[in-house]
Amino acid sequence: MVELFFFRIDFMQNLRRAIKYLFWSVAILLIVVFILGCWLYSGKLTPLKFRFAGIIPYPVALVGSKIIFSPQLAQKVIAANVILNKVQQVEADEQIYNKIFTRLIDEEVLNQIAGRNSVFVSDNEIDTEYLEKSKLADSNGPDTYSRTIAQYGIGKNEFKNRVIKFQLLNNKLRVWFNSQEVLNSDNYTSAGNILQKLQQGEQFETLANEFSDDKAGRITGGDLGFVDPIQLLPELREPVLKLNNDQPTIIPSRYGLHIFLLKSQMNNKAHLYQIFLENQKFESWYSKQVLNLKIKKLIIF
């Protein structure tokens, strides 16, 4: 019984020491974090502070419910320095860093707005776009595209995720927006009126000259000639392949609405007529979506 009593005393003393040690350890850690936080978030981001950005992940911005951490910013800034040095320009200044920071936030804003509207980009779409751009650039010489990317200090996969994905997502969101009749009632009403006039026997050429926002198309009466679908915008290719002869059809793209009329086909090319109705509402709509997001920059350059 005596041994048990002394064991309990020792246990309680050790427990109190452990709790005291833990308390002071946590207190010191909190003080260090507080001091480090005050240093990081006060004033401008100095070179010394920037070194911590790639080592210690800390929040640099808030976009909605998403936190952007310092390593994401550090990677882009380092890449920018590589690019500037490789093209023999002056070292990046605060203005360039701010643009990089803004671009990082813009990417997250686009991701969230697109996601809310179920607009996504698949890996297959990214690969396809990369191959198309590569083929176009390589027409000037073998491996032109890959060498151009390499000289900016980034790899192929990084280029796909940082550049191509952002462009594709932006284009797909615009296509989605232009396909929403409720958001573009004016354009769809105009397109419906044109279809009605065509059904009443008015000539496509006459209506193209009167209503099309394609200046070149007005001159030709909307006649595009024989077109290989691969030459069209990606979002138009598949719908154009499904067109029936002499049946005018409304197809949305990133730029607005297209009323296409298929006249004939020859050697995998389509003889197309087009009336194009431009849509300029996207920017206004997008700005409103951005206002609904809480965006906060936690650091300044």
C-alpha positions, 0 to 999 in steps of 0.5 A: 500500500505504501509503495502504491501511495508513493507511486501515485505521488510520483505519477501526479508530480510527473503529470504536472511537470508534463502539463507544465512543460506542454503549456510552456511549449505551446505558449512559446510556440504561439508567441513565435508564430505571433511574432513571425506572423506580425513580421510577415504580414506587416509592410511589404514582402521583402526578399528575406520574407520571400525566402520563407514563402517557399519554405513555410506555407502561410496564407497569402490570399483568401478567395471565397473559402479557399486559401492561397498559400505562399509556395504557390506564389513563390513558384510563379515568382521564381518562374518569372525571374527565370523568364526575365533573365532568359530573355535578358530583361531587367529583374522583375520589380514590384509591379511585375510581382503584383501582376503575378499575384493578381494572376494567381488570384484570378486563376482561383476566382475563375476556378470557383466561378466555373465550378459553381456552374459545373464547367470543368476542363479534363486532362484529355482536353488539355492534352488535345489543346497542347497537341494542336498548339504544338502542331501549329508552332512546329510547322515552323520547324521541329520541336519549335513549341517545346523549345519555346516553352523550355526557354522560359524555364518551365516544363511541359506539364507545368505549362499545361496546368498553368497556361493551357488549363486557364485559357481552356477554362476561360473559353469553356465558361464563355461558351457556357454563358453564351449557351444560357438563354436566360442570361442572354435573352436579347441575343436569343430573341434576335436569333429567333427572329432571324430564324422566323424570317428565314422560315418565311422565305427571306434570303439568308444573304439579305439577313446576313447583310442586315444583322450579322456582326461579322463585317466580312460576312456582311460583304459575302452575304454570310457565305464562308465558302467550303470550310474544314471543321478543324479550322473552326473554334473547337466548340463549333466543330462537332455541332457543325458536323451534325448540321443538316442541309438547308436547316439553319441552326443556332450554335453558341461559341465563346464569342456569341451566337452563330446561325449556320446554314449548311448548303453542301459538303465536299471532301470532308468540307462543309459549304457554310453560311453564317450570321453571327450575333456577338455577345458583350455581356460576359464581362459584366456578368463575370464582374458580378460573380467576382463581387460575390466572392470575398477576395483578400490579399494578405500581403503586399509587394 
